[in-house]
């Protein structure tokens, strides 16, 4: 079974929250779904040798804390203490350190490393992405898609953006308006 993620490419924290779209269920409910999502996030998250139940549980814990924290910060309110505690615990479980390396091809490079088991390392990376979004001055600009029954979140690059994916939710809205206009015309005729 191929998992299709409705919206990828937003800030990593939003992509994580968007793994539970309305009417579809949890797209990362099992190791296969999480592995597919991590593959879709290639280059944004450190690859894992394998994905199992421990990784799924760790990611779910971060996602469960991220949702209420983001909702509060978007309103200008204080995030729930439990959400902040969960995110801070994930960050502390796999602290990051910077490491210098020399390669003949590119010269000196700096890489971030986390010395922890894969589930903790993954949770810490995602918690860091959530922390970055929560502290971003643009967090108040995060929007929920205006599409009917859509709950996906996005950070608009353009202030007039209204839908998560214009070719999906935007098209449905345009078609609904078209039919509404023509239904009124048929009633008056």
N, C-alpha and C positions, 0 to 999 in steps of 0.2 A: 504494500500500500504506500503510495506516495503522499506525503503531507505537503499541502500547499499553504504557505503563510500569506495571509491577505495583505500584509503591509510590512515591508522590511526596508531598512535604510534610514529610519528615523534614529534619533539618539538611542543608544543601546538599551537604556532603561525603558524607553517607550516600546521598543521592539519586544522586550521581555513582557511588559504588561499586555501587549497586543497578542500574546499567545493564548488568550482566552476570549475569542470573539463571541458575540451573541449568537445563539442558535447553532453553534458548531461544537462547543465543548472545549475541553482543555487540549490544546495542540501538543503540549509537552507532558502529557499525563503518564507517559511510560518512557523507558530508555530509547526506544526507536524514535519517538516524536522529539525527544530532547536532542538526540544525535542529529536528526534532520535539521532542527533549528540551529544547532551549533554549526552545522555545515553551511547553512544560509548566512551565518554570521562570520564566515571565514575571514581572517585578517583582523577581526575585532575582538576575538576571544582566543586565549591560548588553547590550541588543540589538546584534546584528551586522548590517551591511549585506548580507552574504552568508556562507555557510558552505561552505568547501572542504576539500580534503585537508590543508592546513596547520593549519586549526583542529582537525580530527579528530586529527591527530598530536599537537598540543599538549595537547589534553584527555586523550588516551590516556596521555601521559607523566605528567601529574599523577595520573591514576587509578592507574597502575602504581606510583607512589611512595606514594600514599595508603594502599593496601591493607596492605602490610607495616608501614607506620608505625603505622596504627591497631591492627593485630593486636598489635604489641609493646606499645603504650601501654595497651591494654585489659588485658594481662597484668601491667602494672606494670614492664615491661622497657624497655630503651633501644631506640629505633627504629634500624633499620639506617642506617648512615652514608650509604649511597647514596641512600636514600629522602629523608633530610633534605636532602642536597645537591641533589637534583632539585627538591624543593619550594622550597628557598631560591633556586635559580637561576630558577625561574618567578616568584617574588616580585620578585627583583631586576631581571628583564627588563622589568617594567612597574610601576615604583613609583607609588604613589598620592599625589596631593596634593589638598588640600581647596580648594574654590573658592566664594567668596561671590557670590551673585546677588540682585538685587532684582527682584521682580515685583509689579505692581499688585494682583494677586489675593491673594497670600499673604505679601507683604512680603519680609523677608530670609530667604534659604534657603542652606543649605550643601550642596554636592554633592561627591562624590568623583570625581576624574578621573584617568585613566591615559593618558599620552601614549606610545602604542606601537601597533604594527601589531595588527590584530584578533586574530591567533592568540596573540600574547604577552599581550595585554590579557586575553583570556579565560582563558588558563592562569594568569595572576596572580590573577585573581578567584577561580578555583577553588582555587588553592593557598592563598589567604587563608582561604577557607572551611575547608579541611582544617586549617590551622594553628589556627584558632579552635576547631575540634572537638578537636584533639589537646591543646590547653591548657585545655579546659573541665573543671572539676572533675567533671562528670558523665560523662566519657568512659568510665569503668569500668562505667557502667550500660548502655552500648550492648550490645544483644543480637542474636544471630542467631535468626531465626525457628525455632521448634520444629517447623514443618511438615515432613513427609517430603520429602526432596530439595530443600528450599528453603534458599537461602543468603542471603536478603535480610537486611539489617541495619536496626535501628530503635532509637530512643531512647525508651523507654517513658514515657508521661506517667503511667501507673498501674503500680505495682510488680508487679501480677499479670498484666500483658500478656505473652502468650506467642507470639503470631503476628504476622507482618507485617500481614496483613489478615485480620481475624476471619471475614469472609464468604467468604474463599477458603481459606486454609490452615487456619483454625480449623474451618470447616465440614467439610473433608476429614477432619480428625482426629476430629471428633465422629461422622461417618458411619462411619469405620473402627472406632471403639470400639463403636458400635451393632451393626455387623455381627459383630464379634468376640464380643460378648455373646450375640447371637442364634445364632451358629454353635455356641457351647458348649451352649446350651439345646437345639439340635436334635440334638447328639451324645448327650446324656444321655437324650433321650426315646425 
